[in-house]
């Protein structure tokens, strides 16, 4: 058994404050079929338990939809806007709408993101360039920062070549699109983090994109402003859900400040998975798994939202976790419980296998209640007066051990 080591816990509230989703209410300029029923979307957001919503605006219609969603959501969550993908005029119009939203609904915005994938074919055909997008990034920062708004860096979707080490256009001096630029200022680096191949695990792609994002925003924390999977990854709905949950924990354990899933619903035009079917609005396993995760980590008191002052200081717990291929994250809730998240991240192919794990604590807890995120809110085990816990993890599954 591994030796006990004092481990600082992460605030469960801080973890929940990193979780968000891209709703895609705005920017419907390409006739993509998206759900714009803000009442239904508000219900879906409450079910998921996410506290950040990312979207963008290119027309007054988009601004009205964001206002309607704010009214329907009715939570302590906040918005993370982005400058819309499009022409040079579209980007500046989007900035003006973001400014209008900040005036009309003060306190709603948590962060404002820079130009979104202006290197993609759609924006490039409309005349967008990376040097110009970097100027918009500067304009955004110069407006937002004096207001106390956090600013994330411009984001990229193209430029992936062997010649630039598959860094896309994140490296400003060696872009795959041959449009080098001088990055504008930002508080966060921003990554678009997608599984696209069956041989990828969440941690590997998250780590790769974190490194890429820092190429144009040196020394800043990273937000994964889009996290998802393409149909080319050939993941079943259940496995995709497993990967999303593990990715959220991987991201938080590495100190990332945002994990915003793309998207709320399936997108056939973009060939990406979502939490819900579209049309239909039927929850995929990923939605149910996220609901379990956020519900078990939520607290009845001491909560605080994104950007708010913490209500408590997480404690330290001497803990030892023994098990090959096992990752863990220790969390503390404002109501006093510790939670140990355990997962065994594996490719879900014929090599996947169960993994035994033993967790020891420095003292006995009155209750150690074990939940399997895939199985919902019914415990799979309940121990009493427990100073150790022996489990067998299913491959790429996540267990939460609640200690009180």
C-alpha positions as CSV (number, residue, x, y, z in Angstrom):
1,X,0.0,0.0,0.0
2,X,1.2,3.5,-0.8
3,X,2.2,5.7,2.1
4,X,-0.3,8.3,3.3
5,X,0.5,11.8,2.1
6,X,-1.3,15.0,3.1
7,X,-3.2,16.2,0.1
8,X,-4.8,19.6,-0.3
9,X,-8.4,19.3,-1.5
10,X,-9.8,21.3,-4.4
11,X,-13.1,23.1,-3.6
12,X,-16.0,21.3,-5.0
13,X,-17.5,24.7,-5.8
14,X,-14.4,25.8,-7.7
15,X,-14.6,22.5,-9.7
16,X,-18.3,23.1,-10.5
17,X,-17.5,26.6,-11.6
18,X,-15.2,25.3,-14.4
19,X,-18.0,23.4,-16.0
20,X,-20.0,24.8,-18.9
21,X,-21.6,24.2,-22.2
22,X,-21.9,25.8,-25.6
23,X,-25.5,26.4,-26.4
24,X,-25.1,27.8,-30.0
25,X,-28.0,30.2,-29.8
26,X,-26.1,32.9,-31.7
27,X,-24.3,33.1,-35.0
28,X,-26.8,31.2,-37.0
29,X,-25.6,32.7,-40.2
30,X,-25.0,29.4,-42.1
31,X,-28.5,28.0,-41.7
32,X,-27.3,25.4,-39.3
33,X,-30.3,23.6,-37.6
34,X,-30.0,24.4,-33.9
35,X,-32.5,24.4,-31.1
36,X,-33.4,28.0,-30.1
37,X,-36.2,27.1,-27.6
38,X,-34.7,29.0,-24.6
39,X,-37.3,27.5,-22.2
40,X,-36.2,24.0,-23.1
41,X,-32.5,25.0,-23.1
42,X,-32.9,26.5,-19.6
43,X,-34.4,23.2,-18.3
44,X,-31.5,21.3,-19.9
45,X,-28.9,23.5,-18.4
46,X,-30.4,23.1,-14.9
47,X,-30.4,19.3,-15.4
48,X,-26.8,19.3,-16.4
49,X,-25.8,21.5,-13.4
50,X,-23.3,23.5,-15.4
51,X,-22.5,27.1,-14.3
52,X,-21.1,28.6,-17.5
53,X,-22.8,29.1,-20.8
54,X,-20.8,30.1,-23.9
55,X,-22.3,31.6,-26.9
56,X,-21.8,34.4,-29.4
57,X,-23.8,37.1,-31.2
58,X,-23.7,38.6,-34.7
59,X,-27.1,40.2,-34.9
60,X,-29.7,41.9,-32.5
61,X,-31.7,38.7,-32.8
62,X,-28.9,36.7,-31.2
63,X,-28.7,39.3,-28.4
64,X,-32.4,38.8,-27.7
65,X,-32.0,35.1,-27.6
66,X,-29.2,35.4,-25.0
67,X,-31.4,37.6,-22.9
68,X,-34.3,35.1,-23.1
69,X,-32.0,32.3,-22.1
70,X,-30.8,34.3,-19.1
71,X,-34.5,34.7,-18.0
72,X,-35.2,31.0,-18.6
73,X,-32.0,29.6,-16.9
74,X,-32.6,31.2,-13.4
75,X,-29.4,29.9,-11.9
76,X,-26.3,31.5,-10.4
77,X,-24.4,30.6,-13.6
78,X,-22.8,33.2,-15.9
79,X,-22.1,33.7,-19.5
80,X,-18.9,33.4,-21.4
81,X,-19.2,35.1,-24.7
82,X,-17.1,34.8,-27.8
83,X,-16.5,37.1,-30.8
84,X,-18.4,35.4,-33.6
85,X,-16.7,33.7,-36.5
86,X,-17.2,35.7,-39.7
87,X,-16.1,38.7,-41.7
88,X,-14.0,41.6,-40.2
89,X,-17.3,43.5,-39.9
90,X,-19.1,40.5,-38.3
91,X,-16.4,40.4,-35.6
92,X,-16.7,44.1,-34.7
93,X,-20.5,43.8,-34.7
94,X,-20.2,40.9,-32.3
95,X,-17.9,43.0,-30.1
96,X,-20.5,45.8,-30.0
97,X,-23.3,43.3,-29.1
98,X,-21.1,41.9,-26.3
99,X,-20.7,45.5,-25.0
100,X,-24.5,46.0,-25.2
101,X,-25.1,42.8,-23.2
102,X,-22.7,44.0,-20.5
103,X,-24.5,47.3,-20.3
104,X,-28.0,45.7,-20.2
105,X,-27.3,42.9,-17.8
106,X,-24.5,43.8,-15.5
107,X,-23.0,40.9,-13.7
108,X,-24.2,38.3,-16.2
109,X,-20.8,38.1,-18.0
110,X,-18.1,36.1,-16.4
111,X,-15.6,36.1,-19.3
112,X,-15.5,37.4,-22.8
113,X,-13.7,35.4,-25.4
114,X,-11.7,36.6,-28.4
115,X,-12.4,36.0,-32.1
116,X,-13.6,32.4,-32.7
117,X,-11.9,30.3,-35.4
118,X,-11.4,33.1,-37.8
119,X,-9.0,30.8,-39.6
120,X,-11.7,28.4,-40.7
121,X,-12.8,28.3,-44.3
122,X,-16.1,30.1,-43.7
123,X,-14.5,33.2,-42.1
124,X,-11.6,33.2,-44.5
125,X,-13.9,33.3,-47.5
126,X,-15.6,36.4,-45.9
127,X,-12.2,38.1,-45.6
128,X,-11.1,37.4,-42.1
129,X,-7.4,37.2,-41.3
130,X,-5.5,36.2,-38.2
131,X,-3.6,39.5,-37.9
132,X,-6.9,41.4,-38.0
133,X,-8.5,39.0,-35.5
134,X,-5.6,39.8,-33.2
135,X,-6.5,43.5,-33.5
136,X,-10.1,42.7,-32.4
137,X,-8.6,40.7,-29.5
138,X,-6.8,43.9,-28.4
139,X,-9.9,46.0,-28.8
140,X,-11.9,43.5,-26.7
141,X,-9.3,43.5,-23.9
142,X,-8.9,47.2,-23.8
143,X,-12.7,47.5,-23.3
144,X,-13.3,44.6,-21.0
145,X,-10.4,44.7,-18.6
146,X,-11.1,48.0,-17.0
147,X,-14.7,46.7,-16.3
148,X,-13.2,43.8,-14.4
149,X,-14.3,41.2,-17.0
150,X,-12.0,38.3,-17.6
151,X,-10.8,37.9,-21.2
152,X,-9.9,34.7,-23.0
153,X,-7.6,34.5,-26.1
154,X,-8.8,34.2,-29.7
155,X,-9.4,30.6,-30.7
156,X,-8.4,28.5,-33.7
157,X,-9.7,25.7,-35.8
158,X,-7.3,25.3,-38.7
159,X,-3.7,25.2,-39.7
160,X,-2.9,21.7,-38.7
161,X,0.2,20.6,-40.6
162,X,3.1,18.3,-40.1
163,X,5.5,21.2,-40.9
164,X,4.4,23.1,-37.8
165,X,4.2,20.1,-35.5
166,X,0.4,19.9,-35.6
167,X,0.1,23.0,-33.6
168,X,-2.5,24.5,-35.9
169,X,-2.5,28.3,-35.8
170,X,-1.8,28.5,-32.1
171,X,1.9,29.3,-32.7
172,X,1.8,32.9,-33.8
173,X,5.2,32.8,-35.5
174,X,4.6,29.5,-37.4
175,X,1.0,29.2,-38.4
176,X,-0.1,26.4,-40.6
177,X,-2.3,28.9,-42.5
178,X,0.7,31.2,-43.3
179,X,-0.9,34.1,-41.4
180,X,1.5,34.9,-38.6
181,X,0.1,37.4,-36.1
182,X,1.0,39.3,-32.9
183,X,-1.4,37.9,-30.1
184,X,-3.6,40.4,-28.3
185,X,-3.6,40.3,-24.5
186,X,-5.7,37.9,-22.5
187,X,-6.2,36.6,-19.0
188,X,-6.8,33.0,-20.1
189,X,-5.3,30.9,-23.0
190,X,-8.1,29.2,-24.9
191,X,-8.2,25.7,-26.4
192,X,-10.6,24.0,-28.7
193,X,-10.2,20.4,-27.6
194,X,-11.8,17.6,-29.6
195,X,-11.5,13.9,-29.8
196,X,-11.3,13.0,-33.5
197,X,-9.7,9.6,-33.6
198,X,-10.5,6.3,-31.8
199,X,-6.9,6.1,-30.5
200,X,-7.2,9.3,-28.5
201,X,-7.9,9.4,-24.7
202,X,-9.3,12.5,-23.0
203,X,-6.1,13.2,-21.1
204,X,-3.8,13.0,-24.1
205,X,-5.8,15.5,-26.2
206,X,-6.4,17.8,-23.2
207,X,-2.7,17.9,-22.5
208,X,-1.8,18.5,-26.2
209,X,-4.3,21.3,-26.6
210,X,-3.2,22.9,-23.3
211,X,0.3,23.1,-24.6
212,X,-0.9,24.5,-27.9
213,X,-3.0,27.2,-26.3
214,X,-0.1,28.5,-24.2
215,X,1.9,29.2,-27.4
216,X,0.0,32.4,-27.9
217,X,-0.8,33.2,-24.3
218,X,2.4,32.6,-22.3
219,X,2.1,32.0,-18.6
220,X,-1.7,32.1,-18.4
221,X,-4.1,29.5,-17.2
222,X,-6.0,27.5,-19.9
223,X,-9.7,27.3,-20.5
224,X,-11.0,24.6,-22.8
225,X,-13.7,26.8,-24.3
226,X,-14.9,24.0,-26.6
227,X,-14.5,20.3,-25.5
228,X,-16.1,17.6,-27.5
229,X,-15.8,14.8,-30.0
230,X,-16.3,14.4,-33.7
231,X,-18.2,11.4,-35.2
232,X,-14.8,10.4,-36.7
233,X,-13.8,9.2,-33.2
234,X,-16.4,6.5,-33.5
235,X,-17.5,6.6,-29.9
236,X,-20.7,5.1,-28.6
237,X,-22.9,7.5,-26.7
238,X,-22.0,5.8,-23.4
239,X,-18.3,5.9,-24.0
240,X,-18.5,9.6,-25.1
241,X,-20.2,10.3,-21.8
242,X,-17.5,8.5,-19.8
243,X,-14.8,10.4,-21.6
244,X,-16.5,13.8,-21.0
245,X,-16.7,13.1,-17.2
246,X,-13.0,11.9,-17.0
247,X,-11.9,14.9,-19.1
248,X,-13.6,17.3,-16.7
249,X,-11.6,15.8,-13.9
250,X,-8.4,15.6,-15.9
251,X,-8.7,19.3,-16.7
252,X,-9.4,20.4,-13.1
253,X,-6.6,18.2,-11.8
254,X,-4.2,20.0,-14.1
255,X,-5.4,23.5,-12.9
256,X,-7.4,24.5,-16.0
257,X,-10.0,27.2,-15.4
258,X,-12.7,26.2,-17.9
259,X,-14.2,23.1,-19.4
260,X,-17.1,24.0,-21.7
261,X,-18.6,21.2,-23.6
262,X,-19.5,21.6,-27.3
263,X,-22.3,21.3,-27.5
264,X,-25.6,21.2,-25.8
265,X,-27.0,19.2,-28.7
266,X,-25.8,17.0,-31.6
267,X,-24.7,18.8,-34.7
268,X,-24.9,16.9,-38.0
269,X,-23.4,19.8,-40.0
270,X,-20.3,19.9,-37.8
271,X,-20.4,16.1,-37.1
272,X,-20.1,16.6,-33.3
273,X,-21.7,14.8,-30.4
274,X,-23.9,16.7,-27.9
275,X,-25.6,16.2,-24.6
276,X,-29.0,16.0,-26.3
277,X,-30.3,14.8,-29.6
278,X,-31.4,17.3,-32.1
279,X,-34.2,17.3,-33.1
280,X,-36.0,15.7,-30.2
281,X,-34.1,16.9,-27.1
282,X,-33.6,13.4,-25.7
283,X,-30.8,13.1,-23.2
284,X,-27.7,11.1,-24.2
285,X,-25.8,9.1,-21.5
286,X,-23.4,12.0,-21.3
287,X,-26.2,14.3,-20.0
288,X,-27.2,11.7,-17.3
289,X,-23.5,11.2,-16.3
290,X,-23.0,15.0,-15.9
291,X,-26.2,15.3,-14.0
292,X,-25.0,12.7,-11.5
293,X,-21.5,14.3,-11.2
294,X,-22.8,17.8,-10.6
295,X,-25.7,16.7,-8.3
296,X,-23.4,14.7,-6.0
297,X,-20.9,17.6,-5.8
298,X,-23.5,20.3,-5.2
299,X,-24.0,21.5,-1.6
300,X,-27.1,22.9,0.2
301,X,-25.1,25.8,1.7
302,X,-21.9,27.6,1.2
303,X,-22.2,27.7,-2.6
304,X,-20.6,30.3,-4.7
305,X,-20.7,30.9,-8.4
306,X,-18.1,31.7,-11.1
307,X,-16.1,34.8,-10.2
308,X,-17.6,35.0,-6.7
309,X,-15.6,35.2,-3.5
310,X,-15.1,31.6,-2.0
311,X,-17.1,30.9,1.1
312,X,-14.7,28.5,2.6
313,X,-11.1,27.2,2.6
314,X,-10.8,23.5,1.5
315,X,-9.0,21.3,4.0
316,X,-6.2,18.9,3.7
317,X,-6.6,15.1,4.0
318,X,-3.8,12.5,4.3
319,X,-4.7,9.9,1.7
320,X,-3.1,7.1,-0.2
321,X,-4.5,5.7,-3.5
322,X,-3.0,2.3,-4.7
323,X,-3.9,1.0,-8.1
324,X,-2.3,0.9,-11.5
325,X,-3.8,3.1,-14.2
326,X,-5.9,5.0,-11.6
327,X,-6.2,8.7,-11.4
328,X,-7.8,10.6,-8.5
329,X,-8.9,14.1,-7.4
330,X,-9.6,15.0,-3.8
331,X,-12.5,17.6,-3.4
332,X,-13.9,19.3,-0.3
333,X,-17.5,20.6,-0.1
334,X,-18.5,23.7,1.9
335,X,-20.7,21.5,4.1
336,X,-17.6,19.6,5.4
337,X,-17.6,16.4,3.3
338,X,-14.6,15.2,1.4
339,X,-15.1,13.5,-2.0
340,X,-12.5,11.3,-3.7
341,X,-13.0,11.0,-7.5
342,X,-11.4,7.9,-8.9
343,X,-11.2,6.9,-12.6
344,X,-9.2,4.5,-14.8
345,X,-8.7,6.2,-18.2
346,X,-8.5,3.6,-20.9
347,X,-9.2,3.2,-24.6
348,X,-12.5,1.4,-24.8
349,X,-11.4,-1.4,-27.1
350,X,-10.5,-5.1,-26.6
351,X,-7.7,-4.1,-24.2
352,X,-10.1,-2.4,-21.7
353,X,-10.1,-4.1,-18.3
354,X,-11.2,-3.7,-14.7
355,X,-8.8,-2.1,-12.2
356,X,-8.6,-2.8,-8.5
357,X,-7.9,0.2,-6.3
358,X,-7.5,0.7,-2.6
359,X,-7.9,4.1,-0.9
360,X,-6.7,4.7,2.7
361,X,-7.4,7.7,4.9
362,X,-5.6,9.0,8.0
363,X,-8.8,8.6,10.1
364,X,-12.0,6.6,10.1
365,X,-15.0,8.3,8.6
366,X,-18.5,7.6,9.9
367,X,-19.6,7.1,6.3
368,X,-17.9,6.3,3.1
369,X,-20.6,6.2,0.4
370,X,-19.5,5.1,-3.1
371,X,-21.3,6.2,-6.3
372,X,-20.7,5.1,-9.9
373,X,-21.4,8.1,-12.1
374,X,-22.9,5.8,-14.7
375,X,-25.3,4.3,-12.2
376,X,-26.9,7.6,-11.0
377,X,-27.6,8.7,-7.5
378,X,-28.1,5.3,-5.9
379,X,-24.9,4.2,-4.0
380,X,-23.1,1.1,-5.1
381,X,-21.5,0.7,-1.7
382,X,-21.9,2.1,1.8
383,X,-19.1,1.7,4.4
384,X,-19.3,2.8,8.0
385,X,-16.4,3.7,10.4
386,X,-14.2,3.3,7.4
387,X,-10.5,4.2,7.2
388,X,-10.0,2.4,3.9
389,X,-12.0,1.5,0.8
390,X,-11.4,-1.3,-1.7
391,X,-13.0,-1.0,-5.1
392,X,-12.8,-2.5,-8.6
393,X,-13.1,0.3,-11.2
394,X,-14.8,-0.5,-14.5
395,X,-12.7,0.8,-17.5
396,X,-13.1,4.5,-18.1
397,X,-15.7,4.7,-15.4
398,X,-15.7,7.3,-12.6
399,X,-16.5,6.6,-9.0
400,X,-17.1,9.2,-6.3
401,X,-16.4,8.3,-2.7
402,X,-18.2,10.7,-0.4
403,X,-16.7,10.9,3.1
404,X,-18.5,12.4,6.1
